């Protein structure tokens, strides 16, 4: 499922990873740092827009 998500819509995949890293009590810092740092210059703005669509709140 993860591989299919990533190949179909990479922004959705990373937004989903961020959503699950922030969901619930506490955060998964490793996931947050890895996604934000690795995508910061590439397409973080598109990921932020997709996150807002998924989560209903801004990143």
C-alpha distances in whole Angstrom, upper triangle without the diagonal:
4,6,5,6,9,10,11,12,13,15,13,10,14,15,12,13,17,16,15,18,20,20,22,25,25,23,21,23,22,18,21,23,20,19,22,24,22,21,25,26,24,22,22,24,21,19,22,22,18,18,22,20,17,20,23,25,25,24
4,5,5,6,9,10,11,10,13,11,8,10,12,10,10,14,14,13,15,18,18,21,23,23,20,18,20,18,15,17,19,17,15,18,20,18,18,21,23,20,19,19,21,19,16,19,20,16,16,20,19,16,18,22,23,23,21
4,5,5,6,9,10,10,13,12,9,12,14,13,13,16,17,16,18,21,21,24,27,26,23,21,22,20,17,19,21,18,16,19,21,18,18,21,23,20,19,20,22,19,17,20,21,18,18,22,21,19,21,24,25,25,23
4,5,5,6,9,10,13,11,9,13,15,13,14,17,18,18,20,22,22,25,28,28,25,23,25,23,19,21,23,20,18,21,23,20,19,23,24,21,19,20,22,19,17,20,20,17,18,21,19,18,21,23,25,25,24
4,6,5,6,7,9,7,6,9,11,10,11,14,14,15,17,19,19,22,25,25,22,21,22,21,17,18,21,18,16,18,21,18,17,20,21,18,16,17,19,16,14,17,17,13,14,17,16,14,17,20,21,21,20
4,6,5,5,8,8,5,8,11,10,11,14,15,15,17,19,20,23,26,25,22,20,21,19,16,17,19,16,13,16,18,15,14,17,18,15,14,15,17,14,12,16,16,13,14,18,17,15,18,21,22,21,20
4,6,6,10,10,9,11,14,14,14,17,19,19,21,23,24,27,30,29,26,24,25,23,19,21,22,19,16,19,20,17,16,19,20,16,15,17,19,16,15,18,18,15,17,20,19,18,21,24,25,24,23
4,7,9,9,9,12,13,13,15,17,18,19,21,23,23,27,30,29,26,25,26,24,21,22,23,21,18,20,22,19,17,20,21,17,15,17,18,15,14,17,17,14,16,19,17,16,19,21,23,23,22
4,6,5,6,9,10,11,13,15,15,17,19,20,21,25,28,27,24,22,23,22,19,19,21,18,15,17,19,17,14,17,18,14,12,14,14,11,10,14,13,10,12,15,14,13,16,18,20,19,18
4,5,5,6,9,10,11,13,14,16,17,19,20,24,26,25,22,20,21,19,16,16,17,15,12,14,16,13,11,14,15,11,10,11,13,10,8,12,13,10,12,15,14,14,16,19,19,18,17
4,5,5,6,8,10,11,12,14,15,17,18,22,24,23,20,19,19,19,15,14,16,15,11,12,14,13,10,12,13,11,8,8,9,6,5,8,9,7,9,12,11,11,14,16,16,15,13
4,6,5,6,9,10,10,12,14,15,16,20,23,22,19,18,19,19,15,15,17,16,12,14,17,15,13,15,17,14,11,11,12,9,7,10,9,6,7,10,9,8,11,14,15,14,13
4,6,5,6,9,10,11,12,14,15,19,22,21,18,16,17,16,13,13,15,14,10,13,16,14,12,15,17,14,12,12,14,11,9,12,12,9,10,13,13,11,13,16,17,16,15
4,5,5,6,9,10,10,12,14,18,20,19,15,14,14,14,10,10,12,10,7,9,12,11,9,12,14,12,10,9,11,10,7,9,11,9,8,12,13,11,13,16,15,14,12
4,5,5,6,9,10,11,12,16,18,18,15,14,15,15,11,10,13,12,9,10,14,13,11,13,15,14,11,9,11,9,5,7,8,6,5,8,9,8,9,12,12,11,9
4,5,5,6,9,10,10,14,17,17,14,13,15,15,11,11,14,14,11,13,16,15,14,16,19,17,15,13,14,13,9,11,12,9,7,10,10,8,9,12,13,13,12
4,5,5,6,9,10,13,16,15,12,10,12,11,7,8,11,10,8,11,14,13,12,15,18,16,15,13,15,14,10,12,14,11,9,13,14,11,11,15,15,15,12
4,5,5,6,8,12,14,13,10,9,10,11,7,6,10,10,7,9,12,13,12,13,17,16,14,11,13,13,9,9,12,10,8,11,13,10,10,13,12,11,9
4,5,5,6,10,13,12,10,10,12,13,10,9,13,14,11,12,16,16,15,16,20,19,16,14,15,14,11,10,12,10,7,10,11,8,7,10,10,11,9
4,5,5,8,11,11,9,8,11,12,9,10,13,14,12,14,17,17,17,19,22,21,19,17,18,18,14,14,16,14,11,13,14,11,10,14,14,14,12
4,6,8,10,9,6,5,7,9,6,7,10,11,10,12,15,15,16,17,20,20,19,16,18,18,14,14,17,15,12,15,16,13,12,15,14,14,12
4,7,8,7,5,7,9,11,9,8,12,13,12,13,16,17,17,18,21,21,19,16,18,18,15,13,16,15,11,13,15,13,10,13,12,12,10
4,7,8,7,9,12,14,12,12,15,17,15,16,19,21,20,21,25,24,22,19,20,20,17,16,17,16,12,14,15,12,10,13,12,13,12
4,6,8,10,13,16,14,14,17,19,18,19,22,24,23,24,28,28,26,23,24,24,20,19,21,19,16,17,18,15,13,15,15,16,15
4,7,10,12,15,15,15,18,20,20,20,23,25,25,25,29,29,28,24,26,26,23,21,23,22,19,20,21,19,16,18,17,18,17
4,7,9,12,12,12,14,17,17,17,20,22,22,23,26,27,26,22,24,25,21,20,23,22,18,20,22,19,17,19,17,18,16
4,6,9,9,8,11,13,13,14,16,18,19,19,23,24,22,19,21,22,18,17,20,19,16,18,20,18,15,18,16,16,13
4,6,6,6,9,10,11,12,14,16,17,18,22,22,21,18,21,21,18,18,21,19,16,19,21,18,17,20,18,18,15
4,5,5,6,8,10,11,12,14,15,16,19,20,20,17,20,21,17,17,21,20,17,19,22,20,18,21,19,18,14
4,6,5,6,9,10,11,12,14,15,19,19,19,17,20,21,17,18,21,20,18,21,23,21,20,23,21,20,16
4,6,5,6,8,10,11,12,14,17,17,17,14,17,18,14,15,18,17,15,18,20,17,17,20,19,18,14
4,6,5,6,8,10,11,12,15,16,15,12,15,16,13,13,16,15,13,16,18,16,15,18,16,15,11
4,6,5,6,8,10,10,14,15,15,12,16,17,14,14,18,18,16,18,21,20,19,21,19,17,13
4,6,6,6,8,10,13,13,14,12,16,17,14,15,18,18,16,19,21,20,20,22,21,19,15
4,6,5,6,8,11,11,11,9,12,13,10,11,15,14,12,16,18,16,17,19,18,16,12
4,6,5,5,9,10,10,7,10,12,9,10,14,14,12,15,18,17,17,19,17,14,11
4,6,5,8,10,11,9,13,14,12,13,17,17,16,19,21,21,21,23,21,18,14
4,6,8,8,10,9,13,14,12,14,17,17,16,19,21,21,21,24,22,19,16
4,6,5,6,5,9,10,9,11,14,14,14,17,18,18,19,21,20,17,14
4,6,6,5,8,10,10,10,14,15,14,17,19,19,20,21,19,16,13
4,6,7,9,11,11,13,15,16,17,19,21,22,22,24,22,19,16
4,6,9,9,10,12,14,15,16,18,19,20,21,23,22,19,17
4,5,5,6,9,10,11,12,15,16,17,18,19,18,16,14
4,5,5,6,9,10,10,12,14,15,16,17,15,12,10
4,5,5,6,9,10,11,13,14,15,16,14,11,10
4,5,5,6,9,10,11,12,14,15,14,12,11
4,5,5,6,9,10,10,12,13,13,11,9
4,5,5,6,9,10,10,11,10,7,6
4,5,5,6,9,10,10,10,8,8
4,5,5,6,9,10,10,9,10
4,5,5,6,8,8,7,7
4,6,5,5,5,5,7
4,6,6,8,9,10
4,6,8,10,11
4,5,8,9
4,7,10
4,7
4
